[in-house]
Amino acid sequence: MNRFLNWRAGRWLAICALLWATPAPALEIVGYDPARHDRFADFGASNFTLNPGFIGASYDLSGIGWNGSKGVALISDQYFIAANHFQPSGSVAFQGSDGVVRTYVIDSYTTTATGPYTSDLVIGKLTTAVDSHITSYAIGDGTSADFIGREILTFGQNQQAGRNVISGIEYVSTSPDNPTLTFYFNYDPATGFNPDEARAVGGDSGSPTFTVIDGQLVLLGDHFANDPDNPLLPTYDSLAAAYFDQYPSGSGARILILPEPASLGVFGLFLLGLQRRRRTRVAV
C-alpha cells in the first residue's frame, strides 16, 4: 500500500479546515433538490425514511453513519474513518438494510501520520461490532492515474450527497504539523454535473467520498479541507488507502485495487479539464 506516501518535511500548503462552530447547511450542490440530494425525508426531524429518488438510493448505504450532523463510513464491522480535526464523540448511528436505526458507542481513535506529523485521517473504533444488517466498505487503492478523472459520490453533513470528478492528488495542511495526502475535486457549476455538482463546505469534515465499482460503493476518503480563495473552489479529502498500513491491527479493513477511470462507466463518466493547482487552502 502507501503508493503515494512519500512525505518530505517542509512541503505543505496552507488550507482551511471544513469546520464551523455552528451547523452549516451541508454540501453546496448545483440544482439542489431535497428529493434527490437528501438521503432521508427529514434528517433534522429524525425522519429516517429513505428518499426513493435519492442519488445514492440504489446502493447499500447502511455503513454510512452519523453523529449529530457529522458523517462517517465503516471500513469493517467495528471500525470507521473520520477527520482528526472534527472527530465525532460519544456514539454514531447507522440505518441497517432492515430500516432499523442502531446506535453504537465510540471506544477510541487511532491517528495516522505523514512522516513525523499527524495527518487528518483517524480510524475510529466502536465498543462492539455492528449488526449484520449494516455493511462496511472496501477502500479503493491504486496509482494516481487510477484516481484522477474518477467520478465520485460525495457525502456531507445531514446525509446529503452530490457528484464530482477527482482532479488531482496533493499534500495539503491546515498548519505545518498536520500535512495529509489528499485527492481533490474542483467545483464547476457551469460545465460540471448539472444537477449534482458538489463541493464540501464548513461542517462537512469527515463525511465520506465513494466511487462505484461493479455496482458497489468503494470508499476513497473523507473531507478534510477546501480552498475558498481558489476560483476553482477545490475540496480536499484525506486519501484513505495512503495510510492503510497504519490502520489498527485486526481492524478488518480491506483494499480494492481500482481499475483506471477510462475503463469505467460509473455514473456516465466524463472528464473535467484536469490541472495540477497549488494555492492557499483552508480547512472545512
MORA-V169704 format. One record per backbone hydrogen bond with DSSP energy under -1.0 kcal/mol. NH is the residue of the N-H (numbers start at 0). CO is the residue of the C=O. E is the energy in kcal/mol with one decimal. If there is no record, write none. Layout:
[[NH CO E] [NH CO E]]
This chain:
[[5 3 -1.2] [10 7 -1.9] [11 9 -1.2] [14 172 -1.4] [15 225 -1.5] [15 281 -1.7] [16 282 -1.7] [17 223 -1.4] [17 283 -2.7] [18 16 -2.0] [27 198 -2.3] [29 196 -2.8] [31 28 -1.3] [35 32 -1.7] [36 32 -3.1] [37 33 -1.5] [38 158 -2.3] [40 48 -2.3] [41 46 -1.9] [45 42 -2.0] [46 41 -2.8] [50 38 -2.4] [53 50 -2.0] [54 35 -2.9] [56 53 -2.0] [58 55 -1.9] [63 60 -2.2] [64 71 -1.6] [65 92 -1.9] [66 69 -1.9] [69 66 -1.9] [71 64 -1.9] [73 62 -2.3] [74 78 -2.6] [75 78 -1.4] [79 123 -2.1] [80 72 -1.9] [81 121 -2.1] [83 119 -3.5] [85 82 -1.4] [90 88 -1.6] [91 103 -2.4] [92 65 -2.6] [93 101 -2.5] [95 99 -2.9] [96 132 -2.7] [98 95 -2.2] [101 93 -2.9] [103 91 -3.0] [105 89 -2.3] [106 124 -3.5] [107 124 -1.2] [109 122 -2.3] [113 116 -2.8] [116 113 -2.0] [118 111 -2.5] [121 81 -2.3] [122 109 -2.7] [123 79 -3.0] [124 107 -2.7] [125 77 -2.8] [126 104 -2.4] [129 76 -2.9] [133 130 -2.0] [136 73 -2.1] [138 253 -2.8] [139 218 -2.8] [140 255 -2.2] [145 142 -1.2] [146 143 -1.0] [147 143 -2.7] [148 165 -2.8] [149 146 -2.1] [151 163 -2.7] [152 209 -2.6] [153 161 -2.4] [154 207 -2.8] [155 159 -2.3] [157 68 -1.8] [160 36 -2.1] [161 153 -2.2] [162 195 -2.8] [163 151 -1.4] [165 149 -2.5] [166 183 -3.1] [167 183 -1.4] [169 181 -2.5] [171 179 -2.1] [172 12 -2.2] [177 174 -1.4] [179 171 -2.8] [181 169 -2.4] [182 236 -2.0] [183 167 -2.6] [184 234 -1.8] [186 231 -2.9] [191 187 -2.7] [195 29 -2.5] [196 192 -1.7] [197 162 -2.0] [198 27 -1.7] [202 283 -2.2] [203 200 -2.1] [204 17 -1.3] [205 222 -2.2] [206 203 -2.1] [208 220 -2.4] [209 152 -2.8] [210 217 -2.3] [212 215 -2.5] [215 212 -1.9] [217 210 -2.9] [218 137 -2.5] [219 208 -2.8] [220 208 -1.3] [222 206 -2.2] [223 235 -2.9] [224 235 -2.0] [225 15 -1.9] [225 281 -3.7] [226 233 -1.3] [229 226 -1.4] [232 229 -2.5] [234 184 -2.5] [235 224 -3.7] [236 182 -2.8] [237 221 -2.3] [238 180 -2.6] [239 219 -1.9] [242 239 -1.1] [243 240 -1.5] [245 242 -2.1] [246 243 -1.7] [250 247 -1.8] [255 138 -2.7] [257 140 -3.3] [262 259 -2.0] [263 260 -2.2] [280 13 -9.1] [281 14 -1.3] [281 225 -3.7] [282 15 -9.9] [283 16 -2.8] [283 223 -1.2]]
